[in-house]
């Protein structure tokens, strides 16, 4: 299992709108691509007063699914985020491999 992690640091002024848009629009659109099994949205607890940092983690079966997502869906979805919040965020993406843990 792979975790496609997107870390986003936002200007404080857009946090409320961003959280609503992510949960009601963007994340559902990502999940509707069918390439991810689940996701989680996390807030980093060491925020500075002027910014908030979040991580969105999407779980996928393997590199093939991630490659299909990146080729067929990611450019348009990333563009919609960039167009909506241009100049008010910084984002970077990382890929994590699950090597253990609980499956309660």
BELLINQUI-V398320 format. One record per helix or strand. SS is the DSSP state (2 for helix, 1 for strand). FROM is the first residue (numbers start at 1). TO is the last residue. Records with the same first field share a line. If there is no record, write none. Layout:
# BELLINQUI-V398320
SS=FROM-TO + FROM-TO
This chain:
# BELLINQUI-V398320
1=2-11 + 38-43 + 51-60 + 89-97
2=12-32 + 63-85
